[in-house]
Amino acid sequence: MKERLYIILFLMLPMMAFGQAEQPKMRKNEIKVALLSLASGSAKVTYERLVREYQSVEFTIGIIGWAFDKLKDSDPKGTAWRLGYKFIFPNSQNANNQLSGFYIKPELCYSNYAYTHLSRGRLNVDRVALMGVLGYDWVRQWFVFDVYAGLGVAAGNSNLSNYHHGFTGWRHDSPTAFTAGFRVGVAF
């Protein structure tokens, strides 16, 4: 009798395993690329890491001069950095991924580069901004789409076209900072 019970349990084991719903993999990292930055003269890559439940740290590095310069700041060369801490408000449709949903992010941005102005020659820019950013990070399995906009304050010397490869101001000498865009990437 015991032997039959063991055989029945042994034969039912695979059926029980197939009957279980497979749990989706919890993704805690993202790598994203800002596609619009490629048209403005820089290549930006972002790494995001989940550090607490529905909270993450995001770090972006941009190499200014590694893309197409459509804004006509002749031959820009330098770097742009961004560091932010995200507070994510989960979407009930995608509750299995803690990186997905609406978010609020305080963000520190820094740009240091040189460019050639037609009448003034080679100019150096060293500018920092502190912004509050609102956005939505949409994650489906491994694909990521992140759209955002933010506003804050800026300090330092300015680019005469008012674009700082990651943020812009109201005018070139204004203490305001504004950012907006989207990124695509992968979650793992």
Secondary structure by P-SEA (a helix, b strand, c coil): caaaaaaaaaaaaaaaaaacccccccccbbbbbbaaaaaacbbbbbbbbbcccccbbbbbbbbcccccccccccccccbbbbbbcccccccccccccccccccccbbbbbbbbbbbbccccbbbbbbbbbbbbbbbbbbcccbbbbbbcccccccccccccccccccccccccccbbbbbbccccccc
